[in-house]
Amino acid sequence: MKIARHAKIIEIIQSREVETQEQLAEALKNKGFDITQATVSRDIKELKLIKVMNAYGTHKYATSSPGDSFLSNKLVNIFSQTVLYVDHVDNFIVLKTISGAGAAAAEALDSLKFSGIVGTIAGDNTVFILVRKEEDTKEIIQKIKKLINE
């Protein structure tokens, strides 16, 4: 059931623009799936769906595949155009982005698989990056600054 639901989610977001979890849940219900909001939320995380800006300036769900270099390039492009500045304290790095771009910036960093990054947490316009060793922080900041041409 889960595999079929995941396949249907991919089909839905590739065939139309889905902006919210509620819209996705409704589309799944219309396709005969009896699901809850919590299930949809878990599915989004498991499928590693991201929100990207569409041609109308709103956000929609899209797939993100680690092997998909086209998407990685798009994410890096989004990253370079939306990160405003980078700062750090010890082994924490903080990125400030334009409003609404925090999740895309974090996804871009995750897709780049920088050595030393333990994980990212994204808000609307802020990304926290946890670096494993404090001595790696400056190297990662340099890589980030290269990406944003700072």
N, C-alpha and C positions, 0 to 999 in steps of 0.2 A: 504494500500500500504506500509506504513512504517513498519508494523508488518511483512509482507511478506519479505520486503527488509532486515530487521534485521535477520529474520530466515535464509535467503539466505547467509548473511554475515557470520553467525556462521557456516553454512554448508561449505562455501568456506574455511574459515580459519582452520576448522577441517580436511578438506580433502586434503589440500596442504599448502605449506609454502608460505605465503604472507608477503613480507618484506616491502612494501611501500603502501601508500594510492593510488598511481597511479595504482599499480598492482591490488589492491582491486577494484578500480573503473572500470578498464578494465574487470575484471572477472564478475562484476555485469552487465556491458554493454553486455557482451557475453551471459549472462543469460536473457537478455531482459529488464533490468532496465535502464531507461533513467535518469541518475543522473549526478550531478556536483561534483567537488572536494569538495566544501563546504559542500554538503550533506553527502559525505563519512566521512569527518572530524567530523561533528556533530554526525553521527551514531557511530563512534568509541568512542566518549566521552560518549554518551548515553548508549552504551553497556559495557562501562568500559573495553574496550580491552586494553591489555598491550602488550609490546614487551618483548619477552623472547629470550634468546640465544638458538639457535638450535645446533645440533650435529656438524655442519660445522663451528661454530664460528660466524655466522651472526645472525641477529635478525629477528624475525617473530612475527606476531600478534597472540595473544592467548586470551582466555576468562578468566575473573576473576570474580568469584562469591563469595560474602561474606560468604555464607554458605559452601563453598568448602574447607574443612580443608586440603585436600591434596594439593591444590594449595597454601593455606596459609603457609603450612609447606615448600613448595618449595620456596616461596617468602622469608620467614624468613631465609632459607638456603642461598639463593642468597644474601640477606641483610648481613648476617654474613660474607660472603666471599668477598664482594665487598666494604664495607665501610672501608675507611682507617683511618679516625679520626673524632672526633666530637668536636665542640667548641660552645661557646655561647656568646651572648651579651644581657643583660637584659632578655626579654622574647622571644628572637630569638635564635634558635639552628641551626647550620650549620653543615651539614655532607659533607665530601669529599669522593667520591667514585672513583673506577677505571673508566676509560673512558667508557662512554656508559651505565653505571649502575645507573645513577641518577633516572631515571623514575621507575626502578624496586625497588630501595630502598624506594622511596616515596610510591609506591603501597604497599610494605610490611608494612610500618608504618601505612598506612591508613587501611590496613586489620586487624592490631592488635588493632585498636580502643583504643589507650591509652587515658585515661581520661586527659583532659586539653589541648590536641592538637586541635587547631582551624582548621589548614589545613597545607598542604605541597605544595611546588612549586619545581619542579624538572627541572634541566638542564641536560646537558650531564654527568657531573661528580660532581655536587653539588646539595644538597637538602636544601632548607630553610624551617624551621618548625616554625610556629607561635604558641606560647603557650599562653593560655588565661591569666594566672596569673604568674607573674614573680617568685613567690615562688614555683610554680610547676616545674620550669625549671630544677632544680638540680635533682629532682626525676625522671623526664623523661630521663635526660642524664644518670642516673645510670641504668635505664632499657635498654637504647640503648647500653651502654657499656657492660652490661651482654650479650646481644645478639651478640655483636662482640667480646666477650671474651677479652676485653681490661683490 
